[in-house]
Amino acid sequence: MTGMPEYEVFAVRYAHREAKRSDHFIGGDPHDGPMPMDYFVWAIRGAGRVVVVDCGFNAEVAARRGRSLLRDPVDGLALLGIDAATVPELVLTHLHYDHVGNLDRFPAATFHLQEPDLHFAVGRHMRHAHLRAVFEVEDVVGLVRMNYAGRVRLHDGIVGLHPGITLYPAPGHSAGLQFVQVNTRRGMVVLASDVSHFYENMESGRPFPIVVSVADTLESYDCARAAAASAAHIIPGHDPLVMQRYPAPSPALEGIAVRLDVAPTGVAPTGVAPTGVAPTGVAPTGVAPTGA
Ligand SMILES: [Zn+2]
């Protein structure tokens, strides 16, 4: 790792909803039961840089969609010492409502998105209610306006954003979904976002039901695995287990944010975790297996 910066990586939990297992897997689940969902934004800091990944939804959208907004995502970032007003770069993993609802709160940011996601969100498929349900038209139009203001970088492929921070297209859940690979003190961490909503989607090879392409979703699981130092370095986009497996940056942030650049609590060091072992195989003591 000579010369490559090692970054701090954070997840901020900003919303929550109650749900059932059958909500989260194509074809349902034979052992249906409660399976709540968390909502996150992420931040990368180091080498004099701050990169925020996604920006959550706002209170109005939370109320309309029946989600429990735990805190304004911008306030959550502020608790980490990150001022949205000065953040220079915001990576948008995709344009679904729970990832891009606060673009206007980042007045200094350049937005990074894979171009196919924008094309899909303004294209012919949006006449279908089923496909447009996961978008907020004002968010999409807002991004178009940002593009006309010269503030959007639309990519089509792998992007070396900075040394140690790389964006990878991983379509399936959305047409232009991307994940973020970050070099940390424990090796390459993958902020998978909605490549895998829960650990269990990837581990069991059963995609989340909101999909543009099931085939691409399954291929993108492997792309995320290949980019991570181990399976324990992959961070799913909506899994409450993330808050259990990783430590808070400080006692004051318990239950609000976690650090992802340090090993998950109780998990064997990556040096002894065989490559390709599913995270459940190294689940920390006291945490129920995700398949339970
Ligand atoms: Zn999402």
Residues whose N, C-alpha, C, O or C-beta is under 5 A from the ligand:
A	BS01	ZN	D98 D194
